[in-house]
Amino acid sequence: MSETQRTLPDYESPPVIETVLGVRFSPLTPFTTRLFSLYWTSIKDEYPHFEIQDPIPQTAEEFGANRARPLGIQIIKGPESRCWFIDETETRLIQFQRDGFFLNWRKVKGNEPYLHYDHTKPNFEKYWKGFGEFLNHQGLPDPQISQCEVTYINHIEKGQGWDSYGELNKVISCWSGKYSGDFLQDPESVSLNVQYVLPDQKGRLHIAMLPAIRKQDAKEVLQLNLTARGKPGSSKLDDIVSWFDLGHKWIVRGFTDFTAKDMHQFWRRTV
């Protein structure tokens, strides 16, 4: 058992269905879609499939006066697209776009074993180093990191610890389910967004909950997304990984604080 697993909450059957480790950087210049195919040749043996997707917009975590400044329009010349590189099991993928690089683990069939952070972090380090070597080989400089992101997506299935939105207090620890009067009854659905500032304004933890119908089995779920986002100390790998550790800690402990103890028993909490 690793140090991370010993000191942070852990579960034998967590509701995690996808995790993401990623970095955002200054847009690569020059950039053409040919870079997608060139990069693919370096990982094709492990990631034999690819898909073209729309790019993920960049959202910066600002504090103080910067947070209130108006949004500007940035005009970037060149293709705006994102490429997925997918492994044979379809549970692992690398995402690459003009200003971002992400490593995902996900459940596809629903019964795949959860891949812990202690496995995904070294994988990111491996492929990020290889990505940097690829860029240098193409005559491009090392990326200048503007932000790190850690995301965990959870599916809390209806009928597993809760049966209606009137029982949301069984899932969310801070939800009382009580009203000041007797007019309103049980809600039909609930969505919410919460933000928390990380220590020393190193970023934010975003928690979003929304009702969803799971695609593969059409079951009703509460989708609970936790994203930690912020700027590392520098663009060096050690500082990126250090920020990932901070973001992961806030996601795991935040998930545990945010969810109810009855659900922890349902997910078989071990630490």
N, C-alpha and C positions, 0 to 999 in steps of 0.2 A: 504494500500500500504506500502511495507517495505522500509527501508532506502536504500537498494540496488536498488530497483526499482525507487526510487525518484531521486537518484543522478547519475545513469547511463542511457545512451540511452535505450529506450524501443520501441517496435513495436507491433501493434495489430496483424499483420500477418507476422511474421518473416519467412525467408526461411529455418529455422533450421529443419533438419530431424533427427539429432542424437546428443546427448551430452554424454560426458564421464568424470567421475571423477575417478582418479586412483592413486595408489602409487606403487612404485617399492622398493624392499627391498633385503637384502642379501638372497641368496637362502636358503630355509628351509632345515635343515639337522637334522635327516634323513628325507627323503621324499619318499613316495610311492604313486601310484595312488589310493590306498585304502583311502587316506585322502580325495579324491574327494567325494567318497560315504559316508564317515563318516560326512563330512561337510554338504552334501546334506540332511542328516536326520534332521539337525537342522533348515533348511529353506524350507523343502519340502512342507509344507502347503501353503507357499506363492509363491514358485518357483517350481512347480511340474514337470517341464521338464528340460532335460539337453542334451547337445551335447558336444562331444570331438572335440577340434580344435588344430591346431598347435600353439605353444607358440608365443608370441609377443617378438621379440628381444628387448633388453634393449639398449637405446641410451642415453648416459650421456651428459649433457651440461657442457663442460669444457671451462675454460678461461685461458688466459696467456699461459705459456709454456706447460701446460697439454693438451691444445687443439691441439698442433702440434705433440704430441707424437704418435709413430706408434701403430696401433691396434695389440693387442696380441690375441692369441687363448686360450680361457678358456675351459678346459675340466671338465665337471661336470658329476659325476656318478649319475645315476638314470634316471627316465622317464622324457622326455621333451614333455609335452603336456599341454593343457589348457582346462579347463572345463567351459562351459556356463551353468548357471542355469537360466531358463526362466520362467517368470510368465504366468498366464493363458491368458492374453491379448497379449503376445509376445512383448509388448512395453518396458518392463523392464527386464534387465538381470544383473546378477552378473557374473564376470569373475574371475577365480582363477587359478593361475599357480604357479610353484615353487618359483618364485621371484616377483609376482605381484598380485594385487587385484584391480578390477575395477567395477564401477557401471555405467551402461548404461541406458539411456532412448532413445527410437527411435520411429519413425513413421513406421508402417507396411503397413497399407492401404493407408496412405497419408492424411487422414482427421482427425487424432487424434489431440486434442488440445495440444499446446506446453506446456511442463512442465518446469516452470521457475527454475532457480538456487536456489531460496529461498525454493523450495520444494525438489530438488535433494540433496542439501547439508545436510539437516537433515537426509535424507535417508541414505546417505553415512555414517554419524556419527553412526547411529543406527547399520548398518550392519558391519562396521569396528570394533566397540566395541564387537559385537557378534563373529566376526571372531577371535579377540584376545582371547576371553574367550574360544573358541573352541580349538585354538592352545595350550593354557595353559592346558586345560583338557587332551590333547594328550601328555603332557609332553614336549611341544616345547616352546621355549622362545618367548617373544614379538618380532615382526619383527623390524629390524633396517632399518629405511627408508633411501633410497639413493636418491629418487626423487619423486616429485609429478607431475601429469599431468592433465591438463584440456583440453578437445578437444570439439569443436563444428563443425559439418559438415552441410553445407548448400547446397541446390539445388536451383539454380537460373534458372528457366525454360525458354527456348527459347519461344519467343512470349509474354512474360510478362515483358515488359520494354525494351527488345532488340530482334532483329530479325536476326542479322548476326554478325560475328566477326569484320566486319567493323564498327559496332556500339558499340564496347566494351567500348568506352569512356562513354557510357550511364550507364555502370555497375561499372567500376573501375575508381575511381576519378583521379588517377595518369596516366591514359592511354590517350594519346592525339589522337592517330589514325592518326597522320600526318607523312609524310615522307619528306626527304630532296630533293627528286626528284620525277619524275612521272612514274618510271618504275614499281614499285610494286603496286599491287592492293590490294583488301581486302584479308586478310589471310583466309585460309580454317579452321584453328583452332589455338588456343593459349593455351599454358601451361606456368606456371611461379611458381617460388619459391622465397620467400622473408623471411629474418630473421631480428628480432629486439632484441636488448639486453634490458632486464628489469633493473630497477634501482638497483644500487649497485651490479650488476652482479648476481642478484638472480635467473637468468634463461634467457630463450629466448622465444619470440613469433615467431612461424613459421606459415607463411601463404602460402598455396599452392592452385593453381587454375588449373583445368584440365577439358577438355571436357569429358562428359560421357553420356551414354544412361541409363536412369533409368529403373531398372529391372521390376517393377510392371506395368508400363504403356508404356514402350518403348519410352518415350519422351526424347528429347535432352535437356540436362541441362549443366550449368556450375557448377561443384562441387567446392565449396570454403571451404577448410579445414583450421581451425585455431587451433593450438595447443600451449599452454603455458606449459613449462616444466622447472623444476628447483628443487633445494634441499631446504627443509624446515629447520627452525632453529634447530629442533630436531625431534625425533621420537614420541614426545607427540602429542596427538590428537589436542590440542589447536594450536600447531605450524603447523600441517598439514592443519587444517581448515584456519588458517591465510594465508598460502601460496595459498590455493584454492581461497580465496578472491582476492588475488593479481592477480593470473592467470586469474580468471574470469573477473576482471576489465580490464585487458589488451586485452582479447579477445573481450569483448563487445565494448570498445572504439576503439580498433584496427579495428574491423569489420566496425564500423561507419565511421572512417576516410578513410578506404580503399575503401569503396563503394561510389557511386555517390549519390548526393542529390536527383536526380530524382527517384532513386530506393527507397530512404527513404520514399518518398511520396507514392510510389507504395506499400510499406510494411506498410504504415500508422504509421509513427513514432509519438509517443505521448510525448516523453521527449527528 
